[in-house]
Structure formats: C-alpha cells, structure tokens
C-alpha cells in the first residue's frame, strides 16, 4: 500500500484532543469521518492506495466514515503525495 493525501473540504477538532473530524467531497458525495490528528496534514487526509487504474484509484480511508465504507474509488486527480 502507498500513502497519498486527498484534500479535505472541511477539518475541525474532534471531541478529544487527538481527533479531527474531516469531510471530503468526492464526485458530489460528502464523506465525513473522525480520524487521528496524525492522519491530517495541511487540510489533507492521508489515505492508502490499494489499486490504481488509468484514471481512477481504489483507496482505503484511515477509519470508517460515519456513513459508508472505508474503501472508495475516486478520480486519480484528487490524490497528491504531500
């Protein structure tokens, strides 16, 4: 697995000091999850790439979102290395 980052649409502090609440907008869908603060850098969420296609990638989020699965297929253009 390779670590990449995806830009968050919103980041805020969680209930505990080590938590962040992160929202992502992916192809019109909003995904919200609570993650460890170490998974967020400069308003970007660290994700793992499981499989890469020509224009789309299968990613694994660091935790389960509030609704949905921790694995998502997204456009490769949404990923960055930093």
Secondary structure, DSSP 4 states (H G I P E B T S, - for coil): -EEEEEE-SEEEE-SSTTEEEEEEEETTEEEEEEEEGGGEETTEEEEEEEEE-SSEEEEE-SS--SSS-SEEEEEGGGEE--
